[in-house]
């Protein structure tokens, strides 16, 4: 099946284990803008995906739970920018840049 990436706003996953006697699986994916986790969309899911009101992106269930609990919206790009600015401002602090 040819993949037309122009039709998919996110990504696409295909796992083909048929040559080894397994199954063939295909699903759409998206990347959480808060933590960069790749989310595999379950076509059988009945509840809606959480869309962050801060960045207007769909986020994974873990980040959605944090937002519902009151954490502010912070995209992964914002987090990286903050850490890099901190490392530039305080180069001798031994800042280790980790997510």
N, C-alpha and C positions, 0 to 999 in steps of 0.2 A: 504494500500500500504506500504510494508516494505521499510524503509529508509536505503540506503547503503551510509553511510557517507564517505566511502573511495573514492567515485566518485565525491564528491563535495569539491572544494577548500575552500569554505566559509561555510555558514550555511544554514539552511533551516527553513522556517516558514510554519506552517499549522494552519489554523483557521477553525474549523468545527462547524458551527452554525446550521447545519441541524436538530438536535434534537429540536431546538427551532423554527423551521420553516424558518431558514435563509439559507445562502449559505455556500459552502465549498470553501476555498481559500488555494492555495499552491504557494510558491515562494521561490526562492533561495535568500540568503542574504550574505552580507559581512560586516565586521567592518572597518570603516575608521581608518587608522593608525594614522591620525593626531588628531582626536577628540574623537575617540571611539564610534561614532554614528553607530548604526546598520542600514544599508541601505537595503531596500527591493527592489530587482530587478524587475522592471516592464518589463514583456516580450514584451510589445507593444512599448517600447522606441526605437526610431530610431537613435538618436544621440549617439555617443560613450561615454563611461565613461572616465573620466579624469584619466590618470595614471601619478602620480607625478614622475618627472625626478630625484628628489633628493633621494627618498627612494624606487622607483620602485614598489609602491603599488597603487592600485586604492583608491581614496579618495572620500568623499561625495561631492555633488555639492557646498555646502557652502565653504568647504576647497579648492576646485578646483578654485572657484572664487577668493579667497584670494591669491592663488598661481599665477593666471593669472594677478592679480593686483600688483604682485611683492613681496609678502611676501616670506621669505625663508622657505624651508622645515624644519619642526620640528615635529617629531613624538611624540605621546603622551608619549611614554617611555622616550624620551629625556627630555620632559617637566617635568615629574615626577622626573627624576634624578636631574635636575637643582634645583627644589624646595627642594628636600631632602638635597642636598649639601648645599644650602643656609641656611636651618634650622640648619644643623650641624655646619657650620662656624659661624653663628650668633644666638646661642641659646637664647640669652636674647632680641632679637629684636622683639619678639612677633609675629614671622612669622606664619601666618595662611596659611596652605597648601590647596589651592583650585585650580581647573582647570581654 
